[in-house]
Amino acid sequence: MAKQTYTRIIGTGSYLPTQIIKNTHFLNNEFFTPSKKKIDDKSNEEIIQKFREITNIEERRYIEDELVTSDIAAFAVEDACKSAGISKDSLDFIIVGHNFGDIVQGNVRTDVLPSLANKVKMKLNIKNPQCICHDVVSGCPGWTQGMITADAYIKAGFSKRGVVVGADVLSRISDPHDRDSMIYADGAGATVVEAVESEEPLGILSHSSRSDSVKFANLLTLGESSNADFESDELFIKMTGHKLYVYAITTVPGVVKESIEKAGLELSDIKKIFIHQANEKMDEAILAGVLKLYGQKEVPEGIMPMSIRKLGNSSTATVPTLVDLVVKGKMEGHEVNEGDYTILCSVGAGMNINSIVYKW
């Protein structure tokens, strides 16, 4: 069998902010409905308990006041390069998936000039001019979209090694008067990828994607605060939660199945599904949908590691962070071994879906 070029992950990294924000942090918030009506028929204790039951989030991480998204992205890249055992100057590209750029504490306005990838290169003092930089803004699937882009670069012979980052700071773009603000978190994850010539398929084997924008582009937008009296002219992230949930559980399973079929595999071959950490019940429903497409009901033990309970939803950062934790043995009961087939999957704003089949 002739050798082919594949894209392989040679190092992973992440940055988990030090501020641990428990659900009790929101006990004194004033919550309003999307129609800007104050919620006074339920106590905050009841609101938080219901939120916990739906999402399984107990706490999340917020970044320190002096940091911005490009800072934590740089930390994750440094960690990934260290685990890969490579010099940062050996990178041919830096791709950063994010949604809101750098947001300074106390100012919701975003900063994407220059791109975060260029800022990361500057902050890491990578002087190699051949290392190109660009961002990917694709909702929560920003990192998976970046991985697909990196795979195209490598298979086209354009690049041999690079890093793909997912980083977001949602704590500074969320509306404190919106119940959804309890979902959002901050974080960064990174993967160093490299071209490898092999007769046996490995690394990224296949991927499937779709974007449903005509009907669903408005499920995640920026909008005014839910509190009409809130003294701010800033815009905050707004989510139509139930419609997004229904879209995800009905659409993602088919994309996952298509990616598995493209790789010439069966669901029984898949050892782990690394899925965007948006809502634990939603992810469980997506997995059930995948199983149903294969005529299965029983969930394979340990197939879907979850970090959302302690880390919340950090958007583009959730999947690469989850991968890093499992690869480094930091999630009890979970590991990946050589030869394991895994899924890297995300769904989010747009609406966009990516599913990648990866062989370790």
Residue, then its C-alpha position, 0 to 999 in steps of 0.5 A: m500500500a502506498k504511503q499517504t500524508y495524514t494529519r497527526i496530533i503530536g501535542t496537546g495543551s490547555y489553560l484552565p483559569t484559576q477563578i472557580i465560579k460556583n453556582t452560588h455566585f448567581l444567588n444575588n443576580e436579578f434575572f429577566t426573561p428574553s421579553k425583559k420581564k423580571i422573573d419573580d415567580k421563582s427564587n434564585e435558588e429554584i432557578i439555579q437548581k433547575f439550571r443544574e438539573i438541565t445542564n449538570i453544571e456545578e461550577r465554571r472557570y473565569i479568567e483573571d482581570e488582567l488577562v484577555t483571550s489571546d493571553i490564555a490562547a498563548f498559554a495553551v499553545e506553550d503547553a501544547c508545544k511543551s508536550a509535543g517536545i518541539s520548538k515554537d519556532s518550528l510551527d508553520f501556522i497558528i490558527v485560533g478559533h474564537n468568537f469575540g476576540d480580546i475583551v478587556q475586563g469592564n469593556v464588552r467591546t471586542d478587539v480582533l485587530p490584529s487577529l488573535a493568532n498574530k497576537v499569540k505569535m507576538k506574545l510567544n515571541i515566535k520570530n519565524p516569518q514563515c509561520i502564518c497566522h489567522d483566525v477562525v470565527s465559526g461559533c463553538p465549532g471554531w477549533t474543529q473547523g480549525m482542525i479541518t483547515a489544518d488538515a487541508y493545509i497539510k494534505a495539500g503540502f502547504s504546511k508540515r506542522g502547526v497549532v490549532v487553538g480554541a479559546d474564548v472568554l464568555s464571562r465578559i460577553s454574557d448578560p448578568h440578567d440572563r439565566d443563560s449567563m450561568i452556562y458560560a465559561d472561559g478557557a483555552g485548548a490547543t493541539v500541535v498537528e504534524a504531517v506524517e507519511s504512512e501506509e496505514p491510515l492514522g490521525i485525521l481519517s475523515h470529517s463531515s460538516r454542515s451549516d444551516s444558516v437560513k433557518f437557524a442563524n439567529l439562534l445565537t446572536l448579540g443583543e441588548s440586556s434582558n434588563a431594560d433598566f440595565e445602564s449599558d449600551e453594550l451587546f451581549i451573547k443571546m441564545t435561543g436555548h430550546k430551539l438550539y437544543v432541538y436543532a442539535i439533537t436532530t441534526v448532529p447525529g447524522v453528521v457524526k454517522e456520515s463522518i464514521e462512514k467516510a472513514g470506513l468504520e462502524l460505531s463499534d470501532i469508536k472508543k471515545i466521542f469528544i463532543h462540545q460541552a454545551n449542556e450534558k443532557m443535550d450531549e446525552a441526547i445527541l449520543a442517543g441519537v447516534l446510537k439510534l441510527y445504528g440500531q443500538k440503545e445501550v450506551p458503551e461504557g466511558i464513550m463520552p467523557m464530560s468536563i462541563r460539570k466543573l468547567g462549564n461551556s467555554s465555547t471553542a475551548t471545550v473540545p481541545t481542553l477535554v482532549d488535553l485532559v484525557v490525553k494527559g490522564k487528568m480525567e479519572g476513568h478515561e484514556v486514549n491509547e494508540g490505535d483508538y478511533t475517536i470522534l471530535c465533534s462540535v455544534g454552534a452558532g451559525m448553525n455549524i456542525n463538524s465531526i472529525v474521525y481521528k485515529w490515535 
